[in-house]
Amino acid sequence: MLEVTVADMTPQEFKTMIGDLIDQKLADILGDPDDGLVMREAYRDRLIRQKKAVAKGERGKPFDAVKKRLGIA
């Protein structure tokens, strides 16, 4: 196993490590708010479609179009 000391890390690696540690500690303290909930099949299917679309390089609607549709443009 390769061991890296803090002194050997780049500033970005150190920042990433600290962020990961904070995320893990918060998850340990707060727990998963969705634990025990059941995901509806239609929602699951939608997430899978979106994931595939993003993997193919597709993106959502432009922000300005969404603002206009919501009447907040």
C-alpha positions in Angstrom: 0.0 0.0 0.0 1.4 3.4 -1.0 1.5 5.9 1.8 1.5 9.6 1.1 2.2 12.2 3.7 0.5 15.6 3.8 3.9 17.1 3.0 3.9 15.2 -0.3 0.5 16.3 -1.4 -0.3 19.1 -3.8 -2.6 21.9 -2.4 -5.4 20.5 -4.6 -4.9 16.9 -3.3 -4.9 18.2 0.3 -8.1 20.2 -0.3 -9.8 17.1 -1.9 -8.7 14.9 1.1 -10.1 17.4 3.6 -13.4 17.8 1.7 -13.8 14.0 1.5 -13.1 13.7 5.2 -15.7 16.4 6.0 -18.3 14.7 3.8 -17.7 11.4 5.4 -17.9 12.8 9.0 -21.1 14.7 8.2 -22.6 11.5 6.7 -21.6 9.6 9.9 -23.2 12.3 12.1 -26.3 13.1 10.2 -27.0 9.7 8.6 -28.8 9.2 5.3 -32.1 11.1 5.3 -33.4 8.7 2.6 -32.5 5.6 4.5 -35.5 3.2 4.5 -37.4 5.1 1.8 -38.5 3.3 -1.4 -37.8 4.9 -4.8 -40.7 4.8 -7.2 -39.9 2.8 -10.3 -40.9 5.7 -12.6 -38.4 8.0 -10.8 -35.7 5.4 -11.0 -36.2 5.0 -14.7 -36.1 8.7 -15.2 -32.7 8.9 -13.4 -31.3 6.1 -15.5 -32.4 7.8 -18.7 -30.9 11.1 -17.6 -27.6 9.3 -16.6 -27.4 7.7 -20.1 -28.2 11.1 -21.8 -25.4 12.9 -19.9 -23.0 10.0 -20.7 -23.8 10.6 -24.4 -23.0 14.3 -24.0 -26.6 15.5 -23.9 -27.4 18.4 -21.6 -30.6 19.8 -20.2 -32.5 22.9 -21.3 -30.7 26.3 -21.3 -31.1 28.2 -18.1 -32.7 31.2 -19.9 -35.4 28.9 -21.4 -36.2 27.5 -18.0 -36.4 31.0 -16.4 -38.8 32.1 -19.2 -41.0 29.0 -18.8 -41.3 29.7 -15.1 -42.0 33.4 -15.7 -38.9 34.6 -13.8 -36.9 35.8 -16.8 
